[in-house]
Amino acid sequence: MALPNHDLTARGEGSAGDVLGTYLRAQATAFLRGLRLHEESGADAAEGSDAARSLRGAARRISGSLATFRVVTESSWADGLRTELVWLSSTLADEHAYAARLTRLLDALHRLSGSPEVPAPRGAPGALTVGSARAAALLERQLTLARTRAHSATLQALGSSRFHAVADAVAVLASEVPLDAVAARGRVDEVLVPLAEVARNRLATAVSALPHAAEAHPYNPDQDGSWHEVRRLLRVHRYAREALGEDVARLAAAGDALDRHRDAAEAAAASATAARTPRIAPATAYALGVLHADQRHEVEAARFTFQDLWQPAAAPAL
């Protein structure tokens, strides 16, 4: 399926305002559709999760585009809406993140406890199997509590006047995009393309600053922050290219790798937090340690996948 602006940019038609406006209106419509589905989902957790994901995706695309192409819009309006959409996207993401993290960790524990390659410590044969059930119970207790709190925060946010103001602003955006009168009349290749290049250059700089593969260490969480920043910049770059109607399949695949990196890093942190629980049994601590190591190796695998995808993407064509 062609992107909203594919035909305009392919034919060289439309001003910068036309192209950006088409993209923003499409994302605003997607946001409102996701909001309607979320309201209709009721007690259906699966449908509610899918609707929230659609809401977050549209909110991120709008906020990212407003950041990249800020000068083409009414700046004060863009800054205010972008701030509110970032808040909303972050709030909606927390509940899903805790649920997905718990599922990931429980699946990993099940896989590891049934693996003959995982060694048990001396004097405690089968310690991983013995401790995995207790580790699973501990993780479930901690992450379910966090998810419950996030769910309450989400419900509170969705019922707030702040959220309704955001929804009203997006509803207006679906029909009318406040644009800068001068910049919006410019040519796409003279206005939008250079702004998108700024986003690409920021990403390229951040990628080049990542630790070299030989210097990286899978057990060092201090390096995660720079990778998370690359993930954020890649997303902004991808949305800018989407707005221009370009094919972003390779960028999406690279983004998926960094999503897996983020998920594994946060899962490893959750297992480490659980392992610091006072007075847990040695077998439980051992199971959590093996789980932490497993997730840190998943972090390393995701980094290699991203690097493999990024190297060809580093060419100017992307």
C-alpha positions in Angstrom: 0.0 0.0 0.0 1.3 3.4 -0.9 2.1 5.9 1.8 -0.2 9.0 2.0 2.3 11.2 0.2 3.7 8.7 -2.2 1.9 10.0 -5.2 2.5 13.7 -4.5 6.2 13.3 -4.0 6.7 10.8 -6.8 5.2 13.3 -9.3 6.9 16.3 -7.7 3.5 17.8 -7.0 2.3 19.7 -4.0 4.0 22.3 -1.8 5.7 21.5 1.5 2.5 22.4 3.3 0.5 20.0 1.1 2.7 17.1 1.7 3.1 17.6 5.5 -0.6 18.4 5.9 -1.6 15.2 4.1 0.6 13.1 6.4 -0.5 14.8 9.6 -4.2 14.6 8.7 -3.8 10.9 8.0 -2.1 10.3 11.3 -4.7 12.3 13.1 -7.4 10.2 11.5 -5.6 7.1 12.6 -5.4 8.5 16.2 -9.1 9.1 16.3 -9.8 5.7 14.9 -7.7 4.1 17.6 -9.4 6.2 20.2 -12.8 5.0 19.0 -11.7 1.3 19.0 -10.3 1.8 22.5 -13.6 3.1 23.8 -15.5 0.3 22.1 -13.1 -2.5 23.4 -14.6 -2.4 26.9 -13.3 -5.3 29.0 -11.7 -7.0 26.0 -8.0 -6.8 27.0 -6.7 -7.9 23.6 -8.7 -5.4 21.7 -7.9 -2.7 24.2 -4.2 -3.4 23.8 -4.4 -3.2 20.0 -6.3 0.0 20.1 -3.8 1.5 22.6 -1.0 0.5 20.3 -2.7 2.2 17.4 -3.1 5.3 19.5 0.5 5.4 20.5 1.7 4.8 17.0 -0.3 7.7 15.6 0.7 10.0 18.5 4.4 9.2 18.0 4.1 9.9 14.3 2.4 13.3 14.8 4.8 14.4 17.6 7.8 13.2 15.7 6.8 15.0 12.5 6.0 18.2 14.4 9.5 18.1 15.9 11.2 17.5 12.5 9.1 19.9 10.5 8.4 22.4 13.2 9.3 25.5 11.0 6.6 24.5 8.5 3.9 24.7 11.1 2.7 27.3 13.6 5.5 26.7 16.1 3.7 27.5 19.3 0.9 25.2 18.4 3.2 22.5 17.3 5.3 22.7 20.5 2.2 22.5 22.7 0.6 19.5 20.9 3.9 17.6 20.7 4.4 17.9 24.4 1.0 16.6 25.1 1.3 13.7 22.6 4.6 12.6 24.2 2.9 12.5 27.6 0.0 10.5 26.3 2.1 8.0 24.4 4.4 7.4 27.4 1.4 6.9 29.7 -0.3 4.5 27.4 2.9 2.5 26.9 3.6 1.6 30.5 0.8 -0.9 31.1 1.6 -2.8 27.9 5.4 -2.7 28.7 5.0 -4.4 32.1 2.7 -7.1 30.7 5.0 -7.8 27.8 8.0 -7.9 30.1 6.4 -10.4 32.4 5.5 -12.6 29.5 9.0 -12.4 28.1 10.6 -13.3 31.4 8.2 -16.2 32.2 8.7 -17.6 28.7 12.5 -17.3 29.1 12.4 -19.1 32.5 10.4 -21.9 31.0 12.8 -22.3 28.1 15.9 -22.1 30.4 14.6 -24.5 33.0 14.0 -27.1 30.4 17.4 -26.7 28.7 20.1 -29.3 29.5 22.8 -26.8 28.5 22.1 -24.6 31.6 24.5 -25.8 34.3 23.5 -26.1 38.0 25.8 -24.9 40.7 27.9 -27.5 42.4 26.1 -29.3 45.2 22.7 -28.2 43.9 21.6 -30.3 40.9 18.6 -28.9 39.1 18.8 -25.6 40.9 17.4 -23.7 38.0 14.4 -25.9 37.8 14.0 -25.7 41.6 14.4 -21.9 41.7 12.6 -21.1 38.5 9.1 -21.5 40.0 9.9 -19.2 42.9 11.6 -16.7 40.5 8.5 -16.7 38.3 6.3 -16.1 41.3 8.5 -13.3 42.5 8.6 -11.6 39.0 4.9 -12.1 38.5 4.2 -10.4 41.9 6.4 -7.5 41.2 5.5 -6.8 37.6 1.8 -7.4 38.1 1.8 -4.8 40.8 3.6 -2.4 38.5 1.2 -3.2 35.7 -1.8 -2.6 38.0 -0.5 0.8 38.9 0.2 1.7 35.3 -3.4 0.6 34.4 -4.8 2.9 37.1 -2.6 5.7 35.7 -3.9 5.1 32.2 -7.5 5.1 33.3 -6.9 8.3 35.2 -5.2 9.9 32.2 -7.9 8.9 29.7 -10.6 10.4 32.0 -8.7 13.7 32.5 -9.5 17.0 31.0 -5.9 17.0 29.8 -6.5 14.0 27.6 -9.8 15.4 26.3 -8.0 18.6 25.3 -5.4 16.5 23.4 -8.2 14.5 21.6 -10.0 17.7 20.7 -6.7 19.2 19.2 -6.1 16.0 17.2 -9.7 16.1 15.9 -9.1 19.6 14.6 -5.8 18.5 13.1 -7.7 15.8 11.1 -9.3 18.5 9.1 -7.0 21.5 9.4 -3.2 21.8 9.9 -2.0 25.1 11.3 0.9 25.9 8.9 3.4 28.7 8.6 2.2 30.8 5.7 5.6 31.3 4.1 7.4 27.9 4.7 4.3 25.9 3.7 4.4 27.4 0.2 7.9 26.2 -0.4 8.9 23.3 -2.5 9.2 19.9 -0.9 12.9 19.5 -2.0 13.8 22.9 -0.6 11.9 22.8 2.7 11.0 19.3 3.9 13.9 17.3 2.4 16.6 19.4 4.1 14.7 19.2 7.4 14.5 15.4 7.1 18.2 15.3 6.4 18.8 17.0 9.7 17.0 14.2 11.4 19.0 11.6 9.4 22.3 13.3 10.3 21.5 13.3 14.0 20.8 9.6 13.8 24.0 8.9 11.9 26.0 10.8 14.5 24.4 8.9 17.3 25.1 5.6 15.6 28.7 6.5 14.9 29.1 7.2 18.7 28.0 3.8 19.7 30.6 1.5 21.3 32.5 -0.6 18.8 31.5 -4.2 18.8 34.9 -5.2 20.1 34.4 -2.7 23.0 30.8 -3.6 23.9 30.1 -5.9 26.8 26.7 -7.7 27.0 26.6 -7.4 30.8 27.2 -3.7 30.9 23.9 -1.8 31.2 25.7 1.5 31.3 25.9 1.3 27.5 22.1 0.8 27.0 21.3 4.5 27.2 23.1 5.4 24.0 21.3 2.6 22.2 18.0 3.8 23.5 18.8 7.2 22.1 19.6 5.8 18.7 16.2 4.0 18.8 14.5 7.3 19.5 16.3 9.1 16.7 15.7 6.2 14.3 12.0 6.5 14.9 12.1 10.3 14.2 14.1 9.7 11.0 11.7 6.9 9.9 8.6 9.1 10.4 10.2 12.0 8.5 10.8 9.6 5.5 7.3 8.3 5.8 6.0 11.9 5.6 7.9 12.2 2.3 6.3 9.1 1.0 9.5 7.0 0.9 9.9 3.3 1.5 10.9 2.8 5.1 10.9 -1.1 5.3 14.6 -1.3 6.1 14.3 1.4 8.7 11.3 -0.4 10.2 13.4 -3.6 10.4 16.2 -1.7 12.1 13.7 -0.2 14.5 12.3 -3.7 15.3 15.9 -4.8 16.3 16.2 -1.8 18.6 12.7 -2.6 20.1 14.0 -6.0 20.9 17.1 -4.5 22.4 15.0 -2.2 24.6 12.8 -5.1 25.7 15.7 -7.4 26.6 17.5 -4.6 28.5 14.5 -3.8 30.5 13.7 -7.5 31.2 17.3 -8.0 32.4 16.9 -5.0 34.7 13.7 -6.4 36.1 15.4 -9.8 36.8 18.3 -8.0 38.5 15.8 -6.0 40.6 14.0 -9.2 41.6 17.4 -10.8 42.5 18.0 -8.0 45.0 14.9 -8.9 47.0 15.9 -9.5 50.6 16.0 -13.1 52.0 15.3 -15.0 48.8 16.5 -18.5 48.5 19.8 -19.3 46.8 18.1 -21.4 44.1 15.8 -18.4 43.3 18.7 -16.0 43.1 20.5 -18.4 40.9 17.5 -18.8 38.5 17.2 -15.0 38.3 21.0 -14.7 37.6 20.7 -17.1 34.7 17.7 -15.2 33.5 19.5 -11.9 33.7 22.5 -13.4 31.7 20.1 -14.8 29.1 18.4 -11.4 28.6 21.7 -9.6 28.4 22.8 -12.0 25.6 19.5 -11.1 23.9 20.6 -7.4 24.1 23.9 -8.3 22.4 22.1 -10.2 19.7 19.8 -7.3 19.0 22.8 -4.9 18.7 24.4 -7.2 16.1 21.2 -7.4 14.2 20.8 -3.6 14.1 24.4 -3.1 13.0 23.9 -5.6 10.1 20.8 -3.7 9.0 22.2 -0.3 9.5 25.5 -0.7 7.5 23.7 -0.8 4.1 21.2 1.8 5.4 24.1 4.2 6.1 24.3 5.0 2.4 22.8 8.4 1.4 20.0 6.6 -0.4 18.4 5.9 2.9 
